[in-house]
């Protein structure tokens, strides 16, 4: 019996698709990696559906690639071995909500904005913000973080429990509803960031937090990106727990001004957000303002209202789009993370590489936790530009590893960072491969990702 017939018998035609539009949608994400269409797209509606898919795939040796919102940046959702793309759009419900325990359990297809819309009315919110309206399942799979990582960490710090279906159809739970545990291996940590290679996540229990009483934003500029990084380090050393602290270089500010018809000062900029009790927020903002001015900043500006904050943050939020609208170019980039003391060196190194390449690009990032990005625009039909873009990314990744950091702080490995795994992890890569073989002996779960 053909696989399509077996899938249709199991799930009915409304859960299985081979339409051209669906195959194309599931062939790609937001990265520049080559598209690969799956053979089938399956839309499970519950854990039982996922169990049946994996049992069938395991018996038949067919690849299964989970698909969330398609917002990934390293090709994790691209089904390089074709097979089944498992779309979680229909598993996007709240399963259990316990506001008194500050936790919620949701399906993997629920997005970040959907989750916050549900809990905000109760005075709570989920703080991890990767920028895109990513699915919660995808955010767990890549250990996403984003602009609030300086205070709340990454997804690994927010996950309490996962329901996971293993390659043979076995259903397990990785944690509990307790805020901490010293019982057994830390399975939450193993599956968070595993990119769908060890199991398929079907339920996620995460921590929630109270909405801050007051939020205040501010921005200032410096002469060099290195000075911005040094100023960020000074804020962290002062003990002030900012909500967000972002760097955007002058070239990116200029790009944003042209894109959105803005008039932001075209200098290397730091963006801050403070949150908490009103008196504490005001005090922290004042201390940081004084500290920045002591370090030689210019153009200090602060915003209290939500509209003023939104306007102040436009340069940061619209930066990627400002670059991506350039005709005839596609984007690639890095998301290295280094110890805070090495951040200034890395930011300067990244800017110098971009200048040497002659390509359009910018340096920005969540400098509060040592995570910074480069965005490089290049012509995919020009071999010279392709080589320059790849060289820039490679040098930044290797430099970060050399300084005791990582090639990826939040985007994950996927396809683009596989070549750096041995340099970063050494012999531990073989241990990782052994873990993969233990959980997925036939290699059906998102094959061709993480390592060669």
N, C-alpha and C positions, 0 to 999 in steps of 0.2 A: 504493500500500500504506500502511495506517495505521501511525502510529508504534508503537503498542502491538504490532502484529503483527510489525513489523521488530525491535523489542526482544526479543520472545519468540523469534523465529527465531534471533537472534544469541546469546541467553543462556539460553534455557529459562525455564520458569515459576518455577523455584526462585530465580532471581536478579532477577526483576521482580515488583513488587507494586503493586496498586491497592486494597488492602484499606483499609477505613475507618480502622482503627487505625493503620496505617503512614502513611497520608496525614496523619492528625492529628498523629502523633508528629513528622513532618518539617515541620510547618507553623509550628513555634515553637522558641524557645530559652528561656533563663531571663530574658529581658528582658520589658518590658511592651509591646513593639511589637505591632501587630495581627497575628493569625495569617493565614497564606496557605498553603493546601495545594498541593503540587506535583501535576502530572498523573500522574506515575509515580515510584516509588522503585526504584532499581537498586542491587544489592548486588554490586559487583565483588569478585573474589577474587585478582586479579593485575593487573599493569600492562597486559597485553594486553587485559583487559576494559575498562579505562579508555580505552585507545586507541580501541577500537571504539565506545564510547559517545560520545566526543568527535568522532570522524569522522562518525558518524551525526547528532549534534546540529548540528555545523558545517554539514553539507550541507543539513540541514532548517531551520536557523535557530531551534533550540529552546534555551531557557535551561538551563544546568546549574549547580546549586548544591551544592557539597560539604557533607557533614554528618558531623560527628565524634561527640562525646558529647552535643551539644545543651546545653552548659553556658555558652555565650556570653552576654554581657550587653548587646550592642548590635545584635542582630538579624542578625548576619552569615549565619546558616544559614537564615534565612527566605526561601523562594523567591518573592520579590515578583512575578516574571514567570512564575510557575508552572513548567511544563516538567518537567525531570528533577531529582530530589534524589538525589545520589550518596552512598550510605551506606557507610562504610569499616569497619563492624564486623568483616567477614571478612578484612580486611587488617591483622591485629593481631599478626603473628608477628615474632619475632626473625629477621632475615635474616643478620646476621653479627655476631659478638661477638669483640672483640679486647681482652681485659683487659690484656694487656701494653702495648697502645697507648692504653689508657684511652679506648676508643671503642666504640660500638655502632651498628648499622644496624637500624632497625625499620620496620614498616609504619605508615602514618598512623593506623590505627585502634587501635593499642596505647595504653593509657592510662598516665598518669604513675605510678600505683600498680603497675600490671602491670610496667612497666619496672623500677621499683625492687625489686619482689619478685624479679625475675630476676637482677639484678646484685648485690643486697645480700649474697647468700651468698658472693660473691667479694671481699667487703670494699670494694665500690664503691657509689656511688649517683649518681643524677641530681638535681641540687640545685634546679632551678627548680620553685617550689611556688606555683601560683596559688590554692590553696585547694581548688577543686573537683578531682575526679578526671577532669580533661580529657583528651582524646585528644592524643597528641603532634602529630599533623597539625594539629589545631585550635590548639594552642599555638604552632606555627610560623606558622600563617596570621595570627594576631593579634599576634605578637611578645610573647607572654605573659611575665610575670615573677612578681611576688608577694613574699612575705615575705623571701625570701633574696636579693633583688636588690641589697641594700646590699653584699653580698660577691661574688655571682656574675653580676650584671647580668641581662639579659633573654635570651630565646631566641636573639636575633641573636648574642649572645656565645658561645653554646654549639653552634651549628650548624656542621658542617664541610662537609657536602655534602647536596644534595637531588636526587632524581630527580623530574623534573617533566614532565607531559604537557601540551603546548601545545594551544591550541584546535583546530588542524588535525590533531592526533594525533601530532605530532613529539615524540619523547622526548629530553630533554636532561639533563645533569648540571650543577649550578651550582658545584661546588667539587671538593675532593679529600679524601684522608685525611690530608694534611699539616696540621699545627697552624697554619700560616700560609702565605700566598702573596701575591705581588705581581704575579701574572699576570692580565691582562685586567680587565674590569669586575667589580665585586663583586656577582655575581649572587645569592649567598646573601642579601645584604642587601636586594636588590630583591624577592625572592620571600618572604622572611620579613617578615610584616606586610602582605602584599598581599591577604589575606582572600579568596583563591580567585578573584581578578579577573584574574590574568595567566596562570595555569596550575593544573593539579591535581597536588598533591604525592603521589607514590606510594612513595617511600622517603626515609628521613631518617637521616643519620649525625650523631650528637651526641657531645660530649665527656662523659666520666665523671670522677668525682673520688673520692678515697679517703674512706671513712667516718671522721670525726674520732674520735680516741681518747677524748676527753672532751667532753661537752656540759653546759653549766650555764645555767640560766635565772634571771631575776630580774625584779622588778617594783617600781615605786615610784609615788608620786602627787605631783601639784602642784596649786596653787590654780586655775590657769587653763590652757586648752589652749595659749595662747601661750607660757606658761612651759615646757610640755612640749616644744614645738617648739624653743624656744631651748636647752633642755637637750640635745635630740637633736643640734643643731648643734654644741654644745660637745663632745659625744662624738666626732663626726666630726673636729673640728678637733684633737682630742688625738692622732689617729693610730691609735686602737684600731680594729681591723677586726672589728666585731661580726658575728655570723652573721645576726641579725635585730634590728630595732629598730622597734617598733610603738607607735602612739598610739591610745588609745581614750578618748573623752571621758566625762564623768561621767554624762551622760544615757544613754549606751549601756551603761555598767556597771550602772546602775540597771535598765535593760531586761533585761539578762542575769540579774541577781539574781532578778527576778520570774519570768523564764522558766524558770530552772533551779534555783530555790530555793537560790541561793548567798548568800554573805555577804561578797562582795568590798567593800573600801572604796569608797564611791560618790563618787569623786573622779576628776579627770582623770588618766589613768594612762599610764605608759610601760612597755613590756615589752621585755626584752632576752634575747638568747641568745648565748652565747659558745661557741666550739668550737675544738678543736685539741689540742695537747699539754697534759697535766694542769697542769704548772707555769705555762704561759703563760695558760691559761684562768683559773686562780685569781688570777694577778696582774692580768689585765685586769678581771676582775669586781671585785676590790678597788679598783682605780684608779677605775672607773666609780662604784662605791658612794661613794667619797670625793668625787668630782666632783659627783655628784647631791646629796649632803648639803650641800656648799658652796653649791649653787644653791638650797637650801631645800626639798628633797623631804621627803616623809613616807612612812611605811609601806613602807620598803625591805624586800623579802622575796626570798630566793633559794632555789633548788631544785636539787638535784644528781641525784637518781634520776629515771628515766624517768617514774614515776608522779607524782612531785612536779612535774616539768616539765609533764606533761599537765594536772594540776590547776591549775597556775599560768596556763596558757595558755587555760583554758576561756573566760574572758571575751572573748578575742579571737576564738577559733575559732567560738564559738556566737553571736556578735553578730548576724550577718545573720539567722540563724534566729530569734533572739529578737524581732527586729522583724517578720519576715514572718509570724509566727503571729497577729498582730493581725487579728481578723476584720473583714471589710468594707474592708480596705485593701490596696493593692498598692504595690510599692516602685519607686523610680527613684533615680538618683543620679549622682554625678560621679566622675571618677578623674583629675583634673588633676595635673600635675607641674610644679614650678617650681624655679628655682635654690635651693639650700639656704638661702641668705641671705634669701630671700623667703618661706620656709615658714611662719614664725610669723605673718607678716602674712596669708597665705592662710588659715591655720587659724582665726584670729580672725574674718576676713571670712566664712568659711563658717558658723561658729557664729552670728554675728550675723544672717546671712540666714535661717537656720533659725528663730531666735527671732522675727524680723520676720514670717515667713510664718505662724506659729502652728501649723505642722504638726509632727507627731511625727517626729523624725529624729536622726541622730547624725553625728559627725565622727570619722573614724578613718583609719588608713593606714600605709603603709610609709615612715615619715618619714625613714628612713636614706638614702633616695635622692630626697627631695623630692616623693614621690608620696603624695597624700592623697585620701581619699574622703569624700563625704557620702552618706548614705542617707536618703531622704525617703519617708515613708508618706503616701498620699493615697487618697481615695475616687474611683475612676475614673468614678463616676456623678455626681460633683459638679463642675460646670464651674469653679467658683471654686477648689476645691482642685487641680484639674488645672492651671489657669493658674498658681497659686502654685508648684507643684512644678516646672513647666517654667521659670518665671522664675528660681527658685533655681538650677537646673542651668545655665541660660544665663549668669547673672551670674558664676558661679564659673568657667565655661569662658573667658569673655571676660576676666575679671580675670587668670587664669593666663597667657593669651596676652599681655596688656598688660605683665605682669611678666617677659616673656621666656621663658615656659614653653610648655606644650602643653595642649590640651583633653583629651588622653587619654594617660596614662602606660603603660597595659597592657591595657585592655579592647578597644581598637581603635575604628575609626570606624563601620563598619557602616551602620546607618540613622540612629542617634541623633546622630552628631557630624558629619554631612555639612555642616550649615549653618555650621560653624566653619572649614572648610578654607581658604576664601579669606582670612579674617581672620588665620589662622595662617601660611599659606604664600604668600599673594599671587600673583604671576605664576607661581610654580612649579607651581600647580595646573594651568595649561595644559600645562606640560611633562609632568606626571603623566598627563593625559588623552592626550597624544601617545604616551606609553609604553604605555598601555592599548590604544590603537588599533593600535599596532605588533604587540603580542603577540596581540591578540584583535580583528581587524578587523571581525568580524560582531557583536561584543558579546554573545556567548553565555555568557561565564563570569561567574557571579554578578552579573548586571546589577542596576543600581539601588543599588549600594553605593559607598562612599567619597566620591563627589562627584556633583553634579547634572549 
